[in-house]
Amino acid sequence: MNITEIFLIAMLIILTAPYLVWRLFKLDYFAPLVVVQILTGILLGPGVLGAVFPGYYNFVFNPAVIQSLNGIAWWAVMLFVWIAGIELDLKAAWTHKRESSVAAGLALGMPLLFGCIAAAAMLVMPGWIGPRALTWQFIAGVGMSCAVTALPILILLMEKLEILRTPLGQRILRYASVDDIAIWGVLALILMDWERMGRQIGFVIAFIVIGALFRRLMTRLSQSDRWYVGLIWLAACGFGADWSGLHFMVGAFLAGAVIDSDWFDQQQLDSLRHHVLLVIMPVFFLSTGLRTNWGVGGTAVFIAAAWLLLASVSGKLIGVHLAGLALRWQPGEASLIGWLLQTKALIMIIFANILLDKQIITNETFTALLLMAVASTMLTIPVVTPKLKRMAGLLGRSH
């Protein structure tokens, strides 16, 4: 077979396997299709199916096919992160700045603290910290991975629960939006490269200057032109960030963050997000699965994942409950919000991919983080659904 035919076999597997599992086992109650695609990527990777059937793995996922898939995956995730940046609504957060800062700060700060403690404990054993990482980079990176809330997945889950457009749903989006800014800020700090400091400062200055001009240009364009010019801006920011030693995904987020969502039709923006998830993001999930590794031992990886899950879930719930006490929320409100903010899958996986690319974590740590993110996200719907039925009156609370 030629490379094109093998590539199409790989695409057939990528698109078919997770969908069949999701539908046949009726998993849509527990998780959106994207979570099943991530799990399927792990199973199709070298550590599971590749270890059992190495002939299949080496034939289908040969270096040429992987290179082609990686190119699609890079652009897919850039588009997705760009859309996540556009969807940030910091205006609403500023309007309710005290409430948003207290709730978002504790919802991020406590799991970050717990995650850093968990990461420090992992350093006792070899095999977790990457070869190019300083100790503080590893601890901060793993800690922030435990604190992440995936804004795009949160939107999907709240749509499924039919609470996205309610006052409660908008409050939760405000908290997640503030945390999103902090997450990418911490990532930029972790990735600061003193050898490339000149380039990074140059990129930041250029981004600020050109970004201001870009915003003025966008306000004068028709909506159809804004989409195309926005994509040009995305590619330019991705290149600039990667060239400066940050990462192209940091550039993709910045490219979206300076764009106002009301420049576009909301339905078209929602449709684009859904179509990116449908058409090309499955390739990213598969390429993510191909990076998993069980080299320190399967049991050790699962123990590490459980340890990180404990830090993540307990830290988030404690943080949100403290916010509830400070803001005098009603009984049960903090628990409901805390569980909704557990959704991690996409953004945390993107975050962990960057840490792996920069060799701050190892493939084994990446695998543990991936399992933690999937478990955390899959817990959300089963826990939140009965809570919503008992506390339907909370949906109308806007602060």
TIMIKE-437446 format. One record per residue (C-alpha): residue in three letters; residue number from 1; x negated, y, z. Coordinates in nm, 2 decimals, padded with zeros to 4 digits, m for minus. Example, Ala and Ser with C-alpha at 12.3 -4.5 7.8 and 13.67 -1.06 7.14 Angstrom:
BEGIN
+------+-----+--------+--------+--------+
| code | pos |      x |      y |      z |
+------+-----+--------+--------+--------+
|  ALA |   1 | m01.23 | m00.45 |  00.78 |
|  SER |   2 | m01.37 | m00.11 |  00.71 |
+------+-----+--------+--------+--------+
// end
This chain:
BEGIN
+------+-----+--------+--------+--------+
| code | pos |      x |      y |      z |
+------+-----+--------+--------+--------+
|  MET |   1 |  00.00 |  00.00 |  00.00 |
|  ASN |   2 | m00.11 |  00.36 | m00.06 |
|  ILE |   3 | m00.13 |  00.62 |  00.21 |
|  THR |   4 |  00.20 |  00.78 |  00.11 |
|  GLU |   5 |  00.39 |  00.45 |  00.15 |
|  ILE |   6 |  00.23 |  00.39 |  00.49 |
|  PHE |   7 |  00.31 |  00.75 |  00.60 |
|  LEU |   8 |  00.68 |  00.69 |  00.51 |
|  ILE |   9 |  00.68 |  00.37 |  00.70 |
|  ALA |  10 |  00.55 |  00.56 |  01.00 |
|  MET |  11 |  00.83 |  00.82 |  00.95 |
|  LEU |  12 |  01.09 |  00.55 |  00.92 |
|  ILE |  13 |  00.97 |  00.41 |  01.26 |
|  ILE |  14 |  00.96 |  00.75 |  01.42 |
|  LEU |  15 |  01.32 |  00.84 |  01.31 |
|  THR |  16 |  01.48 |  00.50 |  01.35 |
|  ALA |  17 |  01.35 |  00.34 |  01.68 |
|  PRO |  18 |  01.45 |  00.61 |  01.93 |
|  TYR |  19 |  01.79 |  00.68 |  01.77 |
|  LEU |  20 |  01.88 |  00.31 |  01.78 |
|  VAL |  21 |  01.77 |  00.28 |  02.15 |
|  TRP |  22 |  01.96 |  00.60 |  02.24 |
|  ARG |  23 |  02.28 |  00.49 |  02.07 |
|  LEU |  24 |  02.28 |  00.11 |  02.14 |
|  PHE |  25 |  02.20 |  00.16 |  02.51 |
|  LYS |  26 |  02.43 |  00.47 |  02.54 |
|  LEU |  27 |  02.17 |  00.68 |  02.70 |
|  ASP |  28 |  02.32 |  01.01 |  02.61 |
|  TYR |  29 |  02.47 |  01.05 |  02.96 |
|  PHE |  30 |  02.12 |  01.04 |  03.12 |
|  ALA |  31 |  01.91 |  01.23 |  02.87 |
|  PRO |  32 |  01.92 |  01.40 |  02.53 |
|  LEU |  33 |  01.77 |  01.22 |  02.23 |
|  VAL |  34 |  01.45 |  01.42 |  02.27 |
|  VAL |  35 |  01.37 |  01.24 |  02.60 |
|  VAL |  36 |  01.42 |  00.90 |  02.44 |
|  GLN |  37 |  01.20 |  01.01 |  02.15 |
|  ILE |  38 |  00.92 |  01.09 |  02.40 |
|  LEU |  39 |  00.96 |  00.75 |  02.57 |
|  THR |  40 |  00.96 |  00.57 |  02.23 |
|  GLY |  41 |  00.64 |  00.76 |  02.14 |
|  ILE |  42 |  00.48 |  00.62 |  02.45 |
|  LEU |  43 |  00.59 |  00.26 |  02.37 |
|  LEU |  44 |  00.47 |  00.29 |  02.01 |
|  GLY |  45 |  00.13 |  00.42 |  02.12 |
|  PRO |  46 | m00.19 |  00.24 |  02.17 |
|  GLY |  47 | m00.14 |  00.16 |  02.53 |
|  VAL |  48 |  00.18 | m00.05 |  02.49 |
|  LEU |  49 |  00.29 | m00.18 |  02.15 |
|  GLY |  50 | m00.06 | m00.10 |  02.01 |
|  ALA |  51 | m00.22 | m00.32 |  02.27 |
|  VAL |  52 |  00.03 | m00.61 |  02.21 |
|  PHE |  53 |  00.02 | m00.58 |  01.83 |
|  PRO |  54 | m00.31 | m00.42 |  01.74 |
|  GLY |  55 | m00.27 | m00.52 |  01.37 |
|  TYR |  56 |  00.05 | m00.33 |  01.34 |
|  TYR |  57 | m00.09 | m00.03 |  01.51 |
|  ASN |  58 | m00.41 | m00.01 |  01.30 |
|  PHE |  59 | m00.21 | m00.06 |  00.98 |
|  VAL |  60 |  00.06 |  00.20 |  01.03 |
|  PHE |  61 | m00.12 |  00.45 |  01.24 |
|  ASN |  62 | m00.45 |  00.46 |  01.06 |
|  PRO |  63 | m00.66 |  00.78 |  01.08 |
|  ALA |  64 | m00.53 |  00.92 |  00.75 |
|  VAL |  65 | m00.17 |  00.88 |  00.86 |
|  ILE |  66 | m00.24 |  01.02 |  01.21 |
|  GLN |  67 | m00.41 |  01.32 |  01.05 |
|  SER |  68 | m00.10 |  01.39 |  00.83 |
|  LEU |  69 |  00.14 |  01.34 |  01.13 |
|  ASN |  70 | m00.07 |  01.58 |  01.34 |
|  GLY |  71 | m00.04 |  01.86 |  01.09 |
|  ILE |  72 |  00.34 |  01.83 |  01.10 |
|  ALA |  73 |  00.34 |  01.80 |  01.48 |
|  TRP |  74 |  00.13 |  02.12 |  01.51 |
|  TRP |  75 |  00.37 |  02.33 |  01.30 |
|  ALA |  76 |  00.67 |  02.17 |  01.47 |
|  VAL |  77 |  00.56 |  02.26 |  01.82 |
|  MET |  78 |  00.46 |  02.61 |  01.71 |
|  LEU |  79 |  00.81 |  02.67 |  01.58 |
|  PHE |  80 |  00.96 |  02.53 |  01.90 |
|  VAL |  81 |  00.75 |  02.74 |  02.13 |
|  TRP |  82 |  00.81 |  03.04 |  01.91 |
|  ILE |  83 |  01.19 |  02.99 |  01.95 |
|  ALA |  84 |  01.15 |  02.95 |  02.33 |
|  GLY |  85 |  00.96 |  03.28 |  02.34 |
|  ILE |  86 |  01.24 |  03.45 |  02.14 |
|  GLU |  87 |  01.51 |  03.31 |  02.37 |
|  LEU |  88 |  01.35 |  03.47 |  02.68 |
|  ASP |  89 |  01.59 |  03.72 |  02.83 |
|  LEU |  90 |  01.39 |  03.94 |  03.07 |
|  LYS |  91 |  01.63 |  04.23 |  03.04 |
|  ALA |  92 |  01.89 |  04.04 |  03.24 |
|  ALA |  93 |  01.62 |  03.94 |  03.49 |
|  TRP |  94 |  01.52 |  04.30 |  03.53 |
|  THR |  95 |  01.88 |  04.40 |  03.59 |
|  HIS |  96 |  01.89 |  04.15 |  03.88 |
|  LYS |  97 |  01.52 |  04.19 |  03.97 |
|  ARG |  98 |  01.53 |  04.12 |  04.34 |
|  GLU |  99 |  01.74 |  03.81 |  04.31 |
|  SER | 100 |  01.55 |  03.69 |  04.00 |
|  SER | 101 |  01.21 |  03.75 |  04.15 |
|  VAL | 102 |  01.29 |  03.58 |  04.48 |
|  ALA | 103 |  01.46 |  03.27 |  04.32 |
|  ALA | 104 |  01.21 |  03.23 |  04.04 |
|  GLY | 105 |  00.91 |  03.30 |  04.26 |
|  LEU | 106 |  01.00 |  03.03 |  04.51 |
|  ALA | 107 |  01.13 |  02.79 |  04.24 |
|  LEU | 108 |  00.79 |  02.81 |  04.08 |
|  GLY | 109 |  00.56 |  02.87 |  04.38 |
|  MET | 110 |  00.65 |  02.58 |  04.60 |
|  PRO | 111 |  00.62 |  02.30 |  04.33 |
|  LEU | 112 |  00.30 |  02.47 |  04.22 |
|  LEU | 113 |  00.16 |  02.45 |  04.57 |
|  PHE | 114 |  00.28 |  02.09 |  04.61 |
|  GLY | 115 |  00.14 |  02.00 |  04.27 |
|  CYS | 116 | m00.20 |  02.15 |  04.35 |
|  ILE | 117 | m00.21 |  01.94 |  04.67 |
|  ALA | 118 | m00.12 |  01.63 |  04.47 |
|  ALA | 119 | m00.39 |  01.71 |  04.21 |
|  ALA | 120 | m00.66 |  01.76 |  04.48 |
|  ALA | 121 | m00.57 |  01.42 |  04.62 |
|  MET | 122 | m00.61 |  01.26 |  04.28 |
|  LEU | 123 | m00.97 |  01.39 |  04.26 |
|  VAL | 124 | m01.07 |  01.13 |  04.53 |
|  MET | 125 | m01.05 |  00.87 |  04.25 |
|  PRO | 126 | m01.25 |  00.90 |  03.92 |
|  GLY | 127 | m01.08 |  00.90 |  03.58 |
|  TRP | 128 | m00.84 |  01.19 |  03.62 |
|  ILE | 129 | m01.03 |  01.51 |  03.57 |
|  GLY | 130 | m01.14 |  01.60 |  03.22 |
|  PRO | 131 | m01.51 |  01.62 |  03.12 |
|  ARG | 132 | m01.50 |  02.00 |  03.05 |
|  ALA | 133 | m01.28 |  02.10 |  03.35 |
|  LEU | 134 | m01.38 |  02.29 |  03.65 |
|  THR | 135 | m01.22 |  02.16 |  03.97 |
|  TRP | 136 | m00.99 |  02.47 |  04.00 |
|  GLN | 137 | m00.88 |  02.44 |  03.64 |
|  PHE | 138 | m00.77 |  02.07 |  03.69 |
|  ILE | 139 | m00.59 |  02.15 |  04.02 |
|  ALA | 140 | m00.42 |  02.46 |  03.88 |
|  GLY | 141 | m00.33 |  02.28 |  03.55 |
|  VAL | 142 | m00.17 |  01.97 |  03.72 |
|  GLY | 143 | m00.01 |  02.20 |  03.98 |
|  MET | 144 |  00.16 |  02.41 |  03.71 |
|  SER | 145 |  00.27 |  02.10 |  03.53 |
|  CYS | 146 |  00.46 |  02.01 |  03.84 |
|  ALA | 147 |  00.62 |  02.35 |  03.85 |
|  VAL | 148 |  00.73 |  02.39 |  03.49 |
|  THR | 149 |  01.09 |  02.42 |  03.39 |
|  ALA | 150 |  01.15 |  02.35 |  03.02 |
|  LEU | 151 |  01.37 |  02.63 |  02.91 |
|  PRO | 152 |  01.48 |  02.47 |  02.57 |
|  ILE | 153 |  01.57 |  02.14 |  02.74 |
|  LEU | 154 |  01.75 |  02.33 |  03.02 |
|  ILE | 155 |  01.96 |  02.50 |  02.75 |
|  LEU | 156 |  02.04 |  02.17 |  02.59 |
|  LEU | 157 |  02.15 |  02.01 |  02.92 |
|  MET | 158 |  02.36 |  02.31 |  03.02 |
|  GLU | 159 |  02.53 |  02.30 |  02.68 |
|  LYS | 160 |  02.61 |  01.94 |  02.74 |
|  LEU | 161 |  02.75 |  02.02 |  03.09 |
|  GLU | 162 |  02.95 |  02.31 |  02.94 |
|  ILE | 163 |  02.80 |  02.56 |  03.18 |
|  LEU | 164 |  02.55 |  02.75 |  02.96 |
|  ARG | 165 |  02.77 |  03.06 |  02.90 |
|  THR | 166 |  02.91 |  03.07 |  03.25 |
|  PRO | 167 |  02.77 |  03.33 |  03.50 |
|  LEU | 168 |  02.59 |  03.04 |  03.69 |
|  GLY | 169 |  02.43 |  02.92 |  03.37 |
|  GLN | 170 |  02.31 |  03.27 |  03.28 |
|  ARG | 171 |  02.16 |  03.30 |  03.64 |
|  ILE | 172 |  01.97 |  02.98 |  03.60 |
|  LEU | 173 |  01.84 |  03.09 |  03.26 |
|  ARG | 174 |  01.71 |  03.42 |  03.42 |
|  TYR | 175 |  01.52 |  03.22 |  03.68 |
|  ALA | 176 |  01.37 |  02.99 |  03.41 |
|  SER | 177 |  01.28 |  03.28 |  03.18 |
|  VAL | 178 |  01.08 |  03.46 |  03.46 |
|  ASP | 179 |  00.90 |  03.13 |  03.54 |
|  ASP | 180 |  00.83 |  03.08 |  03.17 |
|  ILE | 181 |  00.63 |  03.40 |  03.16 |
|  ALA | 182 |  00.43 |  03.30 |  03.47 |
|  ILE | 183 |  00.36 |  02.95 |  03.32 |
|  TRP | 184 |  00.20 |  03.09 |  03.01 |
|  GLY | 185 |  00.02 |  03.35 |  03.21 |
|  VAL | 186 | m00.14 |  03.08 |  03.43 |
|  LEU | 187 | m00.22 |  02.88 |  03.12 |
|  ALA | 188 | m00.40 |  03.17 |  02.97 |
|  LEU | 189 | m00.60 |  03.21 |  03.29 |
|  ILE | 190 | m00.70 |  02.84 |  03.29 |
|  LEU | 191 | m00.81 |  02.87 |  02.93 |
|  MET | 192 | m01.02 |  03.18 |  02.97 |
|  ASP | 193 | m01.36 |  03.10 |  02.81 |
|  TRP | 194 | m01.64 |  03.32 |  02.94 |
|  GLU | 195 | m01.85 |  03.24 |  02.63 |
|  ARG | 196 | m01.57 |  03.37 |  02.41 |
|  MET | 197 | m01.46 |  03.65 |  02.63 |
|  GLY | 198 | m01.53 |  03.91 |  02.36 |
|  ARG | 199 | m01.31 |  03.72 |  02.12 |
|  GLN | 200 | m01.03 |  03.68 |  02.37 |
|  ILE | 201 | m01.03 |  04.05 |  02.47 |
|  GLY | 202 | m01.03 |  04.14 |  02.10 |
|  PHE | 203 | m00.73 |  03.91 |  02.04 |
|  VAL | 204 | m00.54 |  04.06 |  02.33 |
|  ILE | 205 | m00.61 |  04.42 |  02.21 |
|  ALA | 206 | m00.52 |  04.33 |  01.85 |
|  PHE | 207 | m00.20 |  04.16 |  01.96 |
|  ILE | 208 | m00.09 |  04.46 |  02.16 |
|  VAL | 209 | m00.16 |  04.71 |  01.88 |
|  ILE | 210 | m00.03 |  04.50 |  01.59 |
|  GLY | 211 |  00.26 |  04.37 |  01.81 |
|  ALA | 212 |  00.39 |  04.72 |  01.86 |
|  LEU | 213 |  00.37 |  04.79 |  01.48 |
|  PHE | 214 |  00.54 |  04.45 |  01.42 |
|  ARG | 215 |  00.83 |  04.54 |  01.64 |
|  ARG | 216 |  00.88 |  04.87 |  01.46 |
|  LEU | 217 |  00.87 |  04.69 |  01.13 |
|  MET | 218 |  01.12 |  04.42 |  01.24 |
|  THR | 219 |  01.38 |  04.68 |  01.34 |
|  ARG | 220 |  01.38 |  04.82 |  00.98 |
|  LEU | 221 |  01.42 |  04.49 |  00.81 |
|  SER | 222 |  01.73 |  04.31 |  00.71 |
|  GLN | 223 |  01.81 |  04.00 |  00.92 |
|  SER | 224 |  01.72 |  03.76 |  00.63 |
|  ASP | 225 |  01.38 |  03.93 |  00.60 |
|  ARG | 226 |  01.32 |  03.91 |  00.97 |
|  TRP | 227 |  01.32 |  03.53 |  00.97 |
|  TYR | 228 |  01.05 |  03.52 |  00.70 |
|  VAL | 229 |  00.83 |  03.80 |  00.84 |
|  GLY | 230 |  00.87 |  03.63 |  01.19 |
|  LEU | 231 |  00.72 |  03.31 |  01.05 |
|  ILE | 232 |  00.43 |  03.50 |  00.90 |
|  TRP | 233 |  00.38 |  03.66 |  01.24 |
|  LEU | 234 |  00.39 |  03.32 |  01.41 |
|  ALA | 235 |  00.11 |  03.18 |  01.19 |
|  ALA | 236 | m00.10 |  03.49 |  01.24 |
|  CYS | 237 | m00.07 |  03.48 |  01.62 |
|  GLY | 238 | m00.13 |  03.11 |  01.63 |
|  PHE | 239 | m00.45 |  03.15 |  01.43 |
|  GLY | 240 | m00.57 |  03.45 |  01.64 |
|  ALA | 241 | m00.51 |  03.27 |  01.97 |
|  ASP | 242 | m00.69 |  02.95 |  01.86 |
|  TRP | 243 | m00.98 |  03.14 |  01.70 |
|  SER | 244 | m01.03 |  03.34 |  02.03 |
|  GLY | 245 | m01.06 |  03.02 |  02.23 |
|  LEU | 246 | m00.71 |  03.02 |  02.39 |
|  HIS | 247 | m00.48 |  02.78 |  02.20 |
|  PHE | 248 | m00.25 |  02.81 |  01.90 |
|  MET | 249 |  00.05 |  02.73 |  02.12 |
|  VAL | 250 | m00.03 |  03.03 |  02.34 |
|  GLY | 251 | m00.03 |  03.24 |  02.03 |
|  ALA | 252 |  00.31 |  03.08 |  01.92 |
|  PHE | 253 |  00.47 |  03.17 |  02.26 |
|  LEU | 254 |  00.34 |  03.53 |  02.24 |
|  ALA | 255 |  00.46 |  03.56 |  01.89 |
|  GLY | 256 |  00.81 |  03.48 |  02.00 |
|  ALA | 257 |  00.80 |  03.67 |  02.33 |
|  VAL | 258 |  00.77 |  04.01 |  02.16 |
|  ILE | 259 |  01.07 |  03.94 |  01.94 |
|  ASP | 260 |  01.42 |  04.04 |  02.07 |
|  SER | 261 |  01.67 |  03.76 |  02.04 |
|  ASP | 262 |  01.94 |  04.01 |  01.94 |
|  TRP | 263 |  01.75 |  04.08 |  01.62 |
|  PHE | 264 |  01.90 |  03.75 |  01.50 |
|  ASP | 265 |  02.24 |  03.60 |  01.49 |
|  GLN | 266 |  02.27 |  03.38 |  01.81 |
|  GLN | 267 |  02.44 |  03.10 |  01.62 |
|  GLN | 268 |  02.16 |  03.09 |  01.36 |
|  LEU | 269 |  01.90 |  03.09 |  01.64 |
|  ASP | 270 |  02.07 |  02.80 |  01.81 |
|  SER | 271 |  02.10 |  02.62 |  01.48 |
|  LEU | 272 |  01.73 |  02.66 |  01.40 |
|  ARG | 273 |  01.64 |  02.52 |  01.74 |
|  HIS | 274 |  01.86 |  02.22 |  01.69 |
|  HIS | 275 |  01.73 |  02.16 |  01.34 |
|  VAL | 276 |  01.37 |  02.19 |  01.44 |
|  LEU | 277 |  01.45 |  01.92 |  01.71 |
|  LEU | 278 |  01.62 |  01.71 |  01.46 |
|  VAL | 279 |  01.39 |  01.73 |  01.16 |
|  ILE | 280 |  01.03 |  01.77 |  01.27 |
|  MET | 281 |  00.99 |  01.76 |  01.65 |
|  PRO | 282 |  01.02 |  01.37 |  01.65 |
|  VAL | 283 |  00.68 |  01.37 |  01.48 |
|  PHE | 284 |  00.54 |  01.57 |  01.77 |
|  PHE | 285 |  00.68 |  01.32 |  02.02 |
|  LEU | 286 |  00.53 |  01.03 |  01.84 |
|  SER | 287 |  00.19 |  01.20 |  01.82 |
|  THR | 288 |  00.22 |  01.27 |  02.19 |
|  GLY | 289 |  00.28 |  00.90 |  02.26 |
|  LEU | 290 | m00.03 |  00.81 |  02.06 |
|  ARG | 291 | m00.24 |  01.01 |  02.30 |
|  THR | 292 | m00.13 |  00.81 |  02.61 |
|  ASN | 293 | m00.39 |  00.59 |  02.78 |
|  TRP | 294 | m00.39 |  00.34 |  03.06 |
|  GLY | 295 | m00.76 |  00.31 |  03.09 |
|  VAL | 296 | m00.77 |  00.34 |  03.47 |
|  GLY | 297 | m00.51 |  00.07 |  03.50 |
|  GLY | 298 | m00.13 |  00.06 |  03.44 |
|  THR | 299 | m00.05 |  00.04 |  03.81 |
|  ALA | 300 | m00.27 |  00.34 |  03.89 |
|  VAL | 301 | m00.11 |  00.55 |  03.62 |
|  PHE | 302 |  00.24 |  00.47 |  03.75 |
|  ILE | 303 |  00.14 |  00.54 |  04.11 |
|  ALA | 304 |  00.00 |  00.88 |  03.99 |
|  ALA | 305 |  00.32 |  00.95 |  03.80 |
|  ALA | 306 |  00.53 |  00.87 |  04.11 |
|  TRP | 307 |  00.30 |  01.09 |  04.33 |
|  LEU | 308 |  00.33 |  01.38 |  04.09 |
|  LEU | 309 |  00.71 |  01.33 |  04.06 |
|  LEU | 310 |  00.74 |  01.35 |  04.44 |
|  ALA | 311 |  00.54 |  01.67 |  04.45 |
|  SER | 312 |  00.74 |  01.82 |  04.16 |
|  VAL | 313 |  01.09 |  01.73 |  04.28 |
|  SER | 314 |  01.04 |  01.80 |  04.65 |
|  GLY | 315 |  00.85 |  02.12 |  04.58 |
|  LYS | 316 |  01.13 |  02.25 |  04.34 |
|  LEU | 317 |  01.41 |  02.16 |  04.58 |
|  ILE | 318 |  01.24 |  02.31 |  04.89 |
|  GLY | 319 |  01.15 |  02.63 |  04.70 |
|  VAL | 320 |  01.51 |  02.68 |  04.57 |
|  HIS | 321 |  01.66 |  02.60 |  04.91 |
|  LEU | 322 |  01.43 |  02.87 |  05.06 |
|  ALA | 323 |  01.55 |  03.11 |  04.80 |
|  GLY | 324 |  01.91 |  03.02 |  04.88 |
|  LEU | 325 |  01.85 |  03.10 |  05.25 |
|  ALA | 326 |  01.69 |  03.44 |  05.16 |
|  LEU | 327 |  01.97 |  03.53 |  04.92 |
|  ARG | 328 |  02.25 |  03.38 |  05.13 |
|  TRP | 329 |  02.38 |  03.15 |  04.87 |
|  GLN | 330 |  02.68 |  02.93 |  04.94 |
|  PRO | 331 |  02.64 |  02.57 |  05.07 |
|  GLY | 332 |  02.54 |  02.33 |  04.79 |
|  GLU | 333 |  02.44 |  02.61 |  04.55 |
|  ALA | 334 |  02.07 |  02.57 |  04.60 |
|  SER | 335 |  02.08 |  02.19 |  04.55 |
|  LEU | 336 |  02.27 |  02.23 |  04.22 |
|  ILE | 337 |  02.03 |  02.50 |  04.09 |
|  GLY | 338 |  01.72 |  02.31 |  04.21 |
|  TRP | 339 |  01.82 |  02.00 |  04.03 |
|  LEU | 340 |  01.90 |  02.18 |  03.70 |
|  LEU | 341 |  01.55 |  02.35 |  03.72 |
|  GLN | 342 |  01.39 |  02.00 |  03.73 |
|  THR | 343 |  01.41 |  01.97 |  03.35 |
|  LYS | 344 |  01.05 |  01.95 |  03.23 |
|  ALA | 345 |  01.02 |  01.73 |  02.92 |
|  LEU | 346 |  00.92 |  01.96 |  02.63 |
|  ILE | 347 |  00.74 |  02.26 |  02.78 |
|  MET | 348 |  00.55 |  02.05 |  03.03 |
|  ILE | 349 |  00.45 |  01.80 |  02.76 |
|  ILE | 350 |  00.33 |  02.09 |  02.54 |
|  PHE | 351 |  00.14 |  02.24 |  02.85 |
|  ALA | 352 | m00.02 |  01.90 |  02.91 |
|  ASN | 353 | m00.12 |  01.86 |  02.55 |
|  ILE | 354 | m00.31 |  02.19 |  02.57 |
|  LEU | 355 | m00.49 |  02.07 |  02.89 |
|  LEU | 356 | m00.58 |  01.75 |  02.71 |
|  ASP | 357 | m00.70 |  01.93 |  02.40 |
|  LYS | 358 | m00.93 |  02.15 |  02.61 |
|  GLN | 359 | m01.05 |  01.83 |  02.80 |
|  ILE | 360 | m00.93 |  01.97 |  03.14 |
|  ILE | 361 | m00.74 |  01.64 |  03.20 |
|  THR | 362 | m00.80 |  01.29 |  03.08 |
|  ASN | 363 | m00.57 |  01.07 |  02.87 |
|  GLU | 364 | m00.48 |  00.88 |  03.18 |
|  THR | 365 | m00.37 |  01.20 |  03.36 |
|  PHE | 366 | m00.18 |  01.31 |  03.05 |
|  THR | 367 |  00.00 |  00.97 |  03.06 |
|  ALA | 368 |  00.10 |  01.02 |  03.43 |
|  LEU | 369 |  00.22 |  01.37 |  03.36 |
|  LEU | 370 |  00.42 |  01.25 |  03.06 |
|  LEU | 371 |  00.59 |  00.98 |  03.27 |
|  MET | 372 |  00.66 |  01.24 |  03.55 |
|  ALA | 373 |  00.82 |  01.48 |  03.31 |
|  VAL | 374 |  01.05 |  01.22 |  03.15 |
|  ALA | 375 |  01.16 |  01.09 |  03.49 |
|  SER | 376 |  01.22 |  01.44 |  03.63 |
|  THR | 377 |  01.43 |  01.53 |  03.33 |
|  MET | 378 |  01.63 |  01.20 |  03.33 |
|  LEU | 379 |  01.73 |  01.25 |  03.69 |
|  THR | 380 |  01.90 |  01.58 |  03.62 |
|  ILE | 381 |  02.23 |  01.49 |  03.45 |
|  PRO | 382 |  02.32 |  01.20 |  03.69 |
|  VAL | 383 |  02.25 |  01.41 |  04.00 |
|  VAL | 384 |  02.40 |  01.74 |  03.87 |
|  THR | 385 |  02.73 |  01.60 |  03.72 |
|  PRO | 386 |  02.90 |  01.49 |  04.05 |
|  LYS | 387 |  02.77 |  01.81 |  04.21 |
|  LEU | 388 |  02.94 |  02.03 |  03.95 |
|  LYS | 389 |  03.27 |  01.85 |  04.00 |
|  ARG | 390 |  03.26 |  01.92 |  04.37 |
|  MET | 391 |  03.15 |  02.28 |  04.33 |
|  ALA | 392 |  03.33 |  02.41 |  04.03 |
|  GLY | 393 |  03.40 |  02.74 |  04.21 |
|  LEU | 394 |  03.03 |  02.83 |  04.19 |
|  LEU | 395 |  03.03 |  02.87 |  03.81 |
|  GLY | 396 |  03.17 |  03.22 |  03.83 |
|  ARG | 397 |  02.90 |  03.35 |  04.06 |
|  SER | 398 |  02.67 |  03.59 |  03.87 |
|  HIS | 399 |  02.43 |  03.66 |  04.16 |
+------+-----+--------+--------+--------+
// end
